[in-house]
């Protein structure tokens, strides 16, 4: 099955560094009539460099019998020529194989707390929180509802 990469509306925002202490970003994504099949990756939100991810939790649903979801991190760079390069990724760093219709939370053993980093030469000053859904069959109406908690204390 083909793969797809989709983006949430929260991904269009600049990385949030609201205040010292715990910051929270909640993301609700719906694919609507876009077909999810194979490994469908959704860019959920941008996490600023220097943030420490404390927790990731949420739930998802889709009109397919099964659809495990992984939640992870991606550092992606775009050259001046427009070439996109994934510098590093761990697409299941926080949650692996979450069951549809159930509330899921990252465990401390799953790389938490996680420091968001980048090389000094990286042009993007953020990493991307990603969800990868793998429905058993082609399906529409993938809905993701996740929250990430992180700090930016100096």
C-alpha positions in Angstrom: 0.0 0.0 0.0 1.2 3.6 -0.7 2.4 5.8 2.1 1.2 9.4 2.8 2.5 12.4 4.8 -0.2 14.8 6.2 0.0 17.8 8.4 -2.2 19.1 11.2 -3.2 22.7 11.5 -1.1 23.0 14.6 2.0 22.1 12.5 1.6 25.4 10.6 2.3 27.4 13.9 5.7 28.4 15.0 7.2 26.3 17.8 5.6 27.4 21.1 7.7 28.7 24.0 5.0 30.3 26.1 6.7 30.5 29.4 9.1 28.9 31.8 7.6 25.8 33.4 5.4 23.3 31.7 4.0 24.1 28.3 1.2 22.1 26.7 0.1 21.7 23.1 -3.0 19.8 22.2 -3.5 18.6 18.7 -6.7 17.4 17.0 -6.3 16.1 13.5 -8.9 14.7 11.2 -8.0 13.3 7.7 -11.6 13.6 6.6 -12.0 11.9 3.3 -8.2 11.6 2.7 -7.4 7.9 2.5 -5.0 6.5 5.1 -3.2 3.4 3.9 0.2 1.8 4.4 2.1 3.9 6.8 0.4 7.3 7.0 2.6 9.9 8.8 1.0 13.0 10.3 3.2 16.0 11.4 1.4 16.9 14.6 3.4 19.9 15.9 6.8 21.6 16.1 8.8 21.3 19.4 11.4 24.0 19.9 15.1 23.2 20.3 15.9 23.0 24.0 12.5 21.7 25.1 12.4 18.7 27.4 9.4 16.5 26.5 7.8 15.3 29.8 4.7 13.4 28.5 2.7 12.5 25.4 -0.8 11.1 25.7 -4.0 10.9 23.7 -6.2 8.7 21.6 -7.2 8.0 18.0 -9.8 6.4 15.9 -10.4 5.5 12.2 -13.1 3.6 10.2 -10.9 0.5 9.9 -10.9 -2.7 12.0 -7.4 -2.1 13.3 -5.0 0.9 13.1 -2.0 0.9 15.4 -0.4 4.3 15.9 3.2 5.2 16.8 4.1 8.6 18.2 7.7 9.8 17.8 10.1 12.5 16.8 11.6 13.7 13.5 14.3 16.3 12.8 13.9 17.4 9.2 16.0 19.9 7.3 15.3 21.9 4.1 18.2 23.0 2.1 18.3 26.4 0.3 17.4 24.5 -2.9 14.3 23.0 -1.3 15.6 19.5 -0.7 14.2 17.9 2.4 16.5 15.7 4.4 15.5 13.7 7.5 18.5 14.2 9.9 17.3 11.7 12.4 14.1 10.2 13.4 12.5 7.8 15.9 9.0 7.5 14.7 7.9 5.4 17.7 10.1 7.1 20.4 7.2 7.8 22.8 4.3 5.5 21.9 4.4 2.3 19.9 1.4 0.4 18.6 -1.3 2.3 20.3 -4.7 0.6 20.0 -7.5 2.6 18.3 -10.2 3.8 20.6 -8.2 3.6 23.8 -6.4 6.3 25.8 -2.6 5.9 25.5 0.2 7.5 27.4 4.0 7.4 26.9 5.9 5.6 29.5 9.1 6.8 31.2 10.9 3.8 29.7 10.0 5.2 26.2 12.7 7.9 26.1 11.1 10.3 28.5 12.1 12.9 29.5 13.4 13.6 26.0 15.6 16.6 25.1 14.8 18.2 21.8 18.1 18.9 20.0 19.6 19.9 16.7 23.0 20.4 15.2 24.3 24.0 15.2 24.2 23.9 11.4 20.5 22.9 11.3 18.3 25.6 9.8 15.1 24.4 11.5 15.2 25.2 15.2 12.6 22.6 16.0 11.9 18.9 15.9 8.5 17.5 14.7 6.2 15.4 16.9 4.8 12.8 14.4 2.1 10.1 14.4 2.4 7.1 12.1 -0.9 5.2 11.6 -0.9 1.8 9.9 -4.5 0.8 9.1 -5.0 -2.8 8.1 -6.9 -1.6 5.0 -7.4 1.7 3.2 -9.6 3.8 5.4 -10.7 7.4 5.8 -11.5 9.6 8.8 -8.4 9.1 10.8 -8.8 11.2 13.9 -5.9 11.9 16.3 -6.3 13.7 19.6 -2.9 14.0 21.4 -1.3 16.3 23.9 2.4 16.9 24.5 3.8 18.4 27.7 7.3 20.0 27.7 9.5 22.5 29.6 11.8 25.2 28.3 13.4 26.2 31.6 16.7 28.0 31.2 
